[in-house]
Amino acid sequence: MSDVIIVEDLSKLYRLGMVGTRTISEDLNRLWARVRGRENPYLKIGETNNRSVKGSSEYVWALKDINFKVKDGQRFGIIGKNGAGKSTLLKILSRVASPTKGTVKVKGRVASLLEVGTGFHPELTGRDNIFLNGAILGMTQPEIKSKFDSIVDFSGVERYIDTPVKRYSSGMYVRLAFAVAAHLEPEILIVDEVLAVGDSEFQKKCLGKMQDVSEKEGRTVIFVSHNLQAIKNLCQETLIINNGEIFASGQTEETLRVYGELMREVKIDDKTDINNSINRRGKGAVRFSSINVLDTDGNKRFSFDIGDTIRFKISYKIFKQVKGLTISIALLSGLSRECLTLVHYEITKFKLEAGASGEIEIDFFDINIKPGEYPLYFELTDAQMDGNNKDVIDDLTAPLVIKRGNNNANSDFSPGKPAGFFATSSRMVVNEIQYNEILSKAL
Amino acid sequence: MSKLSTESEWTLEIKPVTGWFNFHLKDIWRYRDLLFMFVRRDFVAVYKQTILGPFWFFLQPILTTITFTIVFGNIAKIPTDGIPPILFYMSGIVCWSYFSDCLTRTSSTFVANANIFGKVYFPRLITPLSNIISLLMKFSIQMLLLVCFLIYYKLNGSGVNPNITILLTPFLILLMAGLGLGFGIIVSSLTTKYRDLTFLVGFGVQLLMYATPVIYPLSALPDKYKWIVLANPMTSIIDTFRYAFLGAGTFSPENLIYSTVFMVITLAIGIVIFNRVEKTFMDTV
């Protein structure tokens, strides 16, 4: 397989605030630099793109030195937090915006679907809009005509095809729009988060179509989504963009794991926002000051093999006098968030004054949970379990990832379909079987 | 594997914007179907949910003509070179409104279409071109109306003399379209940065109409001001148009050549600027 897209040192600079009204003096400075053959002076002061931190410069690198390659026929995923630069990257790939530096080389026709229904005119009928939208996406009239029936069929809105689209429900609108896009036949299809609308049946249909496009017709698909499950099912390789730079790339499964850690990269200390009622609850009398998940060698890790020992190294601080102190650590199920297992220890029975602090280590030996992702739950309370003297960290850290590893002793019979969470030691003895006559003849 | 592939194999290279002259004229040809679809959309969508529908195409010039006849003809008593005022004003209005519609419509290309332009690539020049063509349909319908009036007056024996210069009409239309498009895309390119121009355009077009012989004949002008009106490239176009259809006014090839040169230069500047802005405007609009 050869490369169909090569992105080299791609960077994009944006100016914040007063976009588009550069001052005349800046324009002149830029011109002067160009006359002397120097680089644009304003390019140097760009900062990395991090939306939550207030920067000092007005210029920001929305993308900085992005390098990657996409192979022919590959389904390539791009993920990242809001504002990480995904859309900017897609805009450059689809020629809507120009890069500030770097190049993108593309082999073959590109069609991009940054939004479904671009250019749909509300007053026109579904039929007219199929032709209009198709033309906007780069199809020719005969091409659309030949695919018209199949488009209508795929969209499932045949009954309304001669109704103006302003009368459509938003779901129908998206269905029709995606149906047109799905019938594009470019060598490279770029798709941005378009599955957000539409019911689950249609989402499945879309994902299936994209898979078909790549597998049966050998086209390349670049897919951006926040739906990690969709990425997991569809893409072979995935790229994570964070703050305008590449954070990780490679095999989807591995990259998604890294992404999970990135998303929860929250520093837990005694100053972490306590009012966040979802992930951290408490009134501030006792507080976790750090939580580390380690292996027995003391390395930070969130991913373990079956049979490993997990060490939780936890330090705490007391802000108001409490009587006694206890700690609980629980593993939750990823989907239903039920508590699968909980350990509870008493750290001390005695009174602790404000300003006291301490550190504990708790080991989970020889972990024997089926492979999967398990969110973690930590709770610090006094001996009376008084709700006022409590600090809870609920799924704020990266989830614990358990992998099969080399220990196959407890392997289950159908991989990928975990039934339950624990590998229970058990055995079966067949005492007696009575086959009926017909069956025994057949045997 | 990629090392084996040579540079020429890449169908597209996306680079930072440099240079002013790399046009994608081939792309425009490839997207000609889109041009057609846009024209169709404009035509179908404009009068949807109106009671009179396409009849508005007729109503607009008729009402304006009546107003002009009353205000400028009957009240202000501006001469019309001996032509029935209705014909005089209507011919001026039909031409002028084509030019001014072209200009104002194309001048909002980037701002009005930022939504589409931000999501999908196609040669941006398609949009103003489609405007010009769909306005041409409106113009043709109004021309038809003018011709009907012309025949009516001719049969009634008024002094109107259509002559052979009528054959210049397609060329005149081309000139008007070119001028409207040229000015329009220059303005639209500049409005991506300086929104003030949007306000200036509506006002400027109105003022420009008074510097064009729409409501008065060239002959009624004092010599003092004539040069101002003659410097306006629209003057000779409208004047020639009236001469061809009504047989009044003047026909001066030199002035027409001046308008042609003016149009070519404006359009060329417009296309160069537009082409440059279409690549960067997403960051500024």
Chai-1 contact restraints between the chains, C-beta under 6 A:
chainA,res_idxA,chainB,res_idxB,connection_type,confidence,min_distance_angstrom,max_distance_angstrom,comment,restraint_id
A,S2,B,M1,contact,1.0,0.0,6.0,A-B,restraint_1
A,D3,B,S2,contact,1.0,0.0,6.0,A-B,restraint_2
A,G20,B,K193,contact,1.0,0.0,6.0,A-B,restraint_3
A,G20,B,T284,contact,1.0,0.0,6.0,A-B,restraint_4
A,S94,B,Y121,contact,1.0,0.0,6.0,A-B,restraint_5
A,R95,B,Y121,contact,1.0,0.0,6.0,A-B,restraint_6
A,V96,B,G118,contact,1.0,0.0,6.0,A-B,restraint_7
A,V96,B,Y121,contact,1.0,0.0,6.0,A-B,restraint_8
A,V96,B,M282,contact,1.0,0.0,6.0,A-B,restraint_9
A,A97,B,M282,contact,1.0,0.0,6.0,A-B,restraint_10
A,S98,B,V17,contact,1.0,0.0,6.0,A-B,restraint_11
A,S98,B,K279,contact,1.0,0.0,6.0,A-B,restraint_12
A,P99,B,P16,contact,1.0,0.0,6.0,A-B,restraint_13
A,T100,B,P16,contact,1.0,0.0,6.0,A-B,restraint_14
A,T103,B,E13,contact,1.0,0.0,6.0,A-B,restraint_15
A,T103,B,K15,contact,1.0,0.0,6.0,A-B,restraint_16
A,V104,B,I14,contact,1.0,0.0,6.0,A-B,restraint_17
A,K105,B,W10,contact,1.0,0.0,6.0,A-B,restraint_18
A,K105,B,E13,contact,1.0,0.0,6.0,A-B,restraint_19
A,V106,B,L12,contact,1.0,0.0,6.0,A-B,restraint_20
A,K107,B,W10,contact,1.0,0.0,6.0,A-B,restraint_21
A,K107,B,T11,contact,1.0,0.0,6.0,A-B,restraint_22
A,G108,B,T11,contact,1.0,0.0,6.0,A-B,restraint_23
A,L114,B,K119,contact,1.0,0.0,6.0,A-B,restraint_24
A,E115,B,K119,contact,1.0,0.0,6.0,A-B,restraint_25
A,T118,B,I116,contact,1.0,0.0,6.0,A-B,restraint_26
A,T118,B,K119,contact,1.0,0.0,6.0,A-B,restraint_27
A,T118,B,V120,contact,1.0,0.0,6.0,A-B,restraint_28
A,G119,B,I116,contact,1.0,0.0,6.0,A-B,restraint_29
A,H121,B,R41,contact,1.0,0.0,6.0,A-B,restraint_30
A,H121,B,A45,contact,1.0,0.0,6.0,A-B,restraint_31
A,E123,B,A45,contact,1.0,0.0,6.0,A-B,restraint_32
A,E123,B,K48,contact,1.0,0.0,6.0,A-B,restraint_33
A,F131,B,M37,contact,1.0,0.0,6.0,A-B,restraint_34
A,L132,B,M37,contact,1.0,0.0,6.0,A-B,restraint_35
A,L132,B,R41,contact,1.0,0.0,6.0,A-B,restraint_36
A,A135,B,D33,contact,1.0,0.0,6.0,A-B,restraint_37
A,A135,B,L34,contact,1.0,0.0,6.0,A-B,restraint_38
A,A135,B,M37,contact,1.0,0.0,6.0,A-B,restraint_39
A,I136,B,V120,contact,1.0,0.0,6.0,A-B,restraint_40
A,T140,B,D33,contact,1.0,0.0,6.0,A-B,restraint_41
A,Q141,B,D33,contact,1.0,0.0,6.0,A-B,restraint_42
